[in-house]
Amino acid sequence: MEFRQLSTFIAVADLNSFTQAASMLGYTQPTVTSQIQLLESDLGVRLFERIRKNISLTHEGKKFLVYARQIVALCEEARNTIKDHKAPKGVLTIGAWESLCTTRIDNLLKEFHCMFPDIEIILKTIKSTEYQELLLDNQIDVAFCLESMITSSDFIVELAIPEPLVLLAEPNHPLAKSLGVYPENIVNYTLILAEQDCSYRKTLMAILSGCGLTPKSIMEIGSIQSMKQLAISGLGIIILPKITVEEELSKGRLVELSWCGPPFEFLTQVIYHKDKWMSPALRALLNMTKKILPMQYCQK
């Protein structure tokens, strides 16, 4: 098993193409094919299914890809360490929910980049159902998520900070001046909710279901900004992290409803896989995150 075979395998797996992998790596296609065949022979398994002109990873290939990425990353880090760099180098792939990208981690990443300019950052906006699979497949190094407390033994929660969720409507909404809003009150109005896999939508729906209630009308929107605009226009009630609507609240375009139902117990959490190799770059990010993120919450 050679380093270049692993790099070639990762490229083919990412691109789903021997031809494109050859072009990216500067090899001929027969060279790529030969390297994959040698790797398969060494491992004693088929890594790719080849049906007509289409290729896909086998079950064994998917499992091996996780380790191949870790081996290549470790080799790169070892090479950088031997060169005696004064500051961490490498690539960090971060997965984060949309609601956190522009409210919690934008300043963090800006400061991190200023301090560690040689670390390349790839930021992926992910959905609430994606982070576990992406971490398990080693497609991201760390996840910033807004979720109920994560208890899976597969992951390490590096940081967990309570994140208030609020129900909101425009100031003239019938419930805006109510001293107490209960589950049975909101089901009579249109609920403007994120997609079905959104964790705080699922939490709200579970509360309503537990009370034997069904919303009169649901409007599903995939964008936080669109949800806010529709609520401002008077179309219905939204539920969002409070941090995402501070501007609208301060300008009086939206008001927080006085929710008296079961609490929304959500936390902003920073997690990574328990078997993730802790590179200097990742450790630097986690250390800075633990310093900066709690300060943001103290300032609110």
N, C-alpha and C positions, 0 to 999 in steps of 0.2 A: 504494500500500500504506500503510495507516494503522495507528497503534498500536492503536486500538480494534478494528480488524478482526483483528489478531493475537491480542488478548486474547479476543475472541469465538471465534476458531478454536480456541484452546487449551481454552477452556471446553467447547465442543461435543465436541472430541476426548476430553477427560477424562470427560465425562458420557455420551457416546454418545447425546446427545439435544439437539435444537434447543429443545424446550420447557423442559427443565430448565436449559439454559444461559441462556435468556431470563429465567427466574425468578431465577436466581442473580445475573445481571448487572443486573436491573431493566429489561430491554428487553421489548418485545413480540416474539412469535415472528416476525412478518413482518420486523421490524428485524434480527433475527439472521440470518434467511434472506437478506435483502438484503445484509448485510455479507459473508457467506460467498460469495455470488454475485459481488459486486464483487471480492473477493480472488481468486477463481478466474479471473475475467476478466482481472485484472491479471497473474496468473501464467501464464495460458494453459493451465492444467491443471485437472482435476477433483480436488478434495481429499477428497470423500466419495462413497461409493457410496450411493445411495438406492434401496433395494428395499422396496417396500410401506412399512411403518412403521419399518423398521430402517435404521440408517445405520452405516457403518464407514469407516475411513480407507482411501483408495486407497494404492497403493505410493508415489506421489508425495506424498500427504498425510503418510504416516509419515516420509518423509525431511524434508519441510518442517517438521514438528512440532518436530524437534530444533533447527532454527535459530530457529523462532518463540519457543521457550522462552528461548533464549539472548538474542535481541533484546529481549524483554520484561524479562528479568532485568537486562540491561545498561542499559536505559532507566530502570528503577527505581533502580539503583545510581547512575546519573548524576544523577537527581533528588535523591537523598539527599546526594550529594556537593556539589551546588550549594547545598543548604540548610546546608552547613558543619556537619554533625554532628560532634561531638567524638569519638564512638565509632562503630564500624561498626554498621550496621543491616541488616535484610533477613531472608531465610529460608534456612536451610540444611537440606537433606534428606540424611540420613545413612543408609546401609545398613550393617547389621552382623549378623554371625552371632550366633545365640542364645548360644553359648558365650562370646562376648566382651561381650555386652550387660551382664551382671551381674558380670563379673569384671575386665574391663580398662577399659571406657569409662564405667562409671557414675560413678565419681569424677571422671573427666575432664570429662564433660558437666556435672556439678554445679559444678565450679570455673569452667568456661567460662561457664555461665549467670550465675554470681555476678559475673564480670568484665565480661560483655557482655550485660546483661539485655535490651537492645533487639533482640537477634538471636533470632528464633524458630527453634526446632529441631524438626524432624520426624524421628523415629527409626523406621526400618523394619527389622524383623527379616527377614532374607533367607536364602535357601538358597545353598549353595555354587555351584550352577549358574546363579544369577540375576544375580550382581553385574556380570558383563561386559555382558550385555544391558541392564541398567538404566543402567549408565554410558554405553553407546553411545547409548541413547535419551534420555539426559539426564534420566532420571526420578529419579536421585539425584546429588548433587554429589560425594560421596566415599564410598568403601567401606572398612570395617574387616573384613578377612577373615583366615581361618586356612587357609593353603594352602601348597603347594610354591611355590618362588620363581616369581613371575609374570614371564614374559619377553616377553609380547606387546608389539609396538611401538605398539599403540593406547593403552597406559596408562603412566602415570608412577607409580612406587613411591616414595612420599615417605618411608616408614619401613618397615623390615623387621627384626623381632626374633625370634630362635629361640624357639619355643614347644614345650616338652616334651609329648609324648604318652605315655601309659602304658596298659598292660594291667592290669586290676584284677579282683579277685574277693573274696569274703568270706573272713575269716581261716581258716576250716576247710576251704576248698577244697583238693582234693588237690594242686594246683600251688602253693599259697600258700607252702610252705616249701622249694620246690625251688630249688636254687642256680643252675639254668640252665633257662630255658623257651624251647624252640625251636618253629618252626612246626608240626612234626609232633606236638608235645605238645598244642597247643591245639585241634586239629581234632577231638579225641576228646570235646570238651565243647561244650555249647551256647554259641554266641557271640551276645551281645545287642548288636545293632548299630543304628546310626542308619539313616535311609532310604538307598536305593541311590545317590542323587546326592551323598551326603556324602563329602567328599574323603578323610577319614581312614578311612572304611569302604572306599572304593575302593583306597586304598593297602594296607591290610591284606589285602584279597582278592587284589590283584595279587601280593603277596608269597607268599601261599599257592598261588596258581595257578602262579607261577614255580617253586615247589617240587613241582609236580604233586600238590597236596593239595586236597581238598574238605572243607569243614566237615561234621561229622556232623549238626549242627542249627544253624539260624539263627533268632533271634527278632528281628524288626524292630520298633523302637520310635521314635516321632517326637519324644520328649521326653527331654532329658538327665536331668531329675529322675526320670522313670520308669525310665530305664536304670539309674540308680544304685540305686533301691529294689529293682529286680528282682535286681541283682547282690548286694545286701546280704542278700536273702532266700535266696540260694544257688542261683538258677536258672542262672547261667552267668557268662561272662567278658565284660567290656566294655573298649572302648578309648575314651579321652577325653583332652582336654587336662588336664594335671595341675592347672592352676589351678582347674578346675571341681570337683575332688574333694578339695581340701585339708582341708576340714572333716571329711569322712568318714575320711580318712587319719589325721588328728590324733586322732580319737576311736576309732580302731581298728575302725571299722565295715567298712572296705575295706582291702585291702593291695595294694601294687604288686607285680606279678609280675616276676621277674628275667628280663626278655626278652633273649635272646641271638641273636635273628634279625636280619635287615637293619634298620638304623636308620630311625626315622620322622623324616624331615627336613622339619619344618613350621615356618612362620614366621607370626607375626601381622604383617599388612601393611596399610598405609594407602595407598590408591591412588585416582587420579582419571584422567579421560580427558585425553589429551595436548592436545586442542583446547579443554579446559574453560577458560572465562574465569575468571581468578583474582580474584574479588571480594574486597574488604577483609574481609568476614565469613569467607570460606573461608580466606584467608591467615591470619587470626587463629586459626582452629581448628587449622590445620596447624602453626602455630608453637607453640601450646600443647601439641599432641599430641606434638611432638618433644621437649618438655621433660618432660612428665609421664609418658608411657608408659615410657620407658627407666628412670625412677626406680622405677617399680613393679617392674620385673624385678630391679633391683639389691637391692630390699628382700627378695626371696624367697630 
